[in-house]
Amino acid sequence: MIKSKITQLFIAGTAGLLISCSIENNENSDQTINELKDGQQVILKKISSLEKSVANLAVASKNKPAADNKKQQPPQADPNKVYNIEIGDSFTIGPKNAKVTIIEWMDFQ
């Protein structure tokens, strides 16, 4: 009889403990869910802001004339220009009046 009362008391205590843990977990879960919802709202606002920026850039690029892009390109080198580079006392192989001179530089440090 005492053994059955102890068993019943143990079961009742365990059930009470489980219920109290469940209630505490629900409160923590509600708080966590609210924090997640707030975080999602912040993320959605940032995404909306980025989408507006992209849309504004798209509109601005459509309104910009194409001629501006050509002005920004660097000038092309003249392939027919002859460059006169003085060799001076540099070491050379081959004739001094060659049509093509290849210059090689080395640093032996």
KAMO-V446298 format. One record per backbone hydrogen bond with DSSP energy under -0.5 kcal/mol. CO is the residue of the C=O (numbers start at 1). NH is the residue of the N-H. Records with the same first field share a line. If there is no record, write none. Layout:
CO->NH ; NH
This chain:
1->5
2->6
3->7
4->8
5->9
6->10
7->11
8->12
9->13
10->14
11->15
12->16
13->17
14->18
15->19
16->20
17->21
18->22
19->23
20->24
21->25
22->26
23->27
24->28
25->29
26->30
27->31
28->32
29->33
30->34
31->35
32->36
33->37
34->38
35->39
36->40
37->41
38->42
39->43
40->44
41->45
42->46
43->47
44->48
45->49
46->50
47->51
48->52
49->53
50->54
51->55
52->56
53->57
54->58
55->59
56->60
57->61
58->62
59->63
60->64
65->68
66->69 ; 70
67->71
68->72
70->73
77->79
78->81
81->83
83->85
84->86
87->90
95->98
101->103
102->104
106->108
107->109
